[in-house]
Amino acid sequence: MLTIYVDPKQQDQVVQLSDQDRGYLTVSRSAHTARYTFSFTGHAHPSFWCDGRLTDGLEETVRSIDGEQRYRIEFR
């Protein structure tokens, strides 16, 4: 499982992963919810999004053509 380190006080930001890779978090809002999109360069990790509230300790499983990747969000 990879950990994604997120600053909960920032909206769009560069994020660090526990394997030292980096990615980017963008936040978009609608009238009812927020969408958090995690994008990673290269093909080492699949990008994903989650709707609702981003919480410390949230775990997401992403299934892609390259297999399954598990992520854990950790606030810094």
PyMOL commands that set and color helices and strands:
alter all, ss='L'
color gray80, all
select strands_A, chain A and resi 2-6+13-17+22-29+34-40+48-51+59-64+67-75
alter strands_A, ss='S'
color yellow, strands_A
deselect
rebuild
show_as cartoon
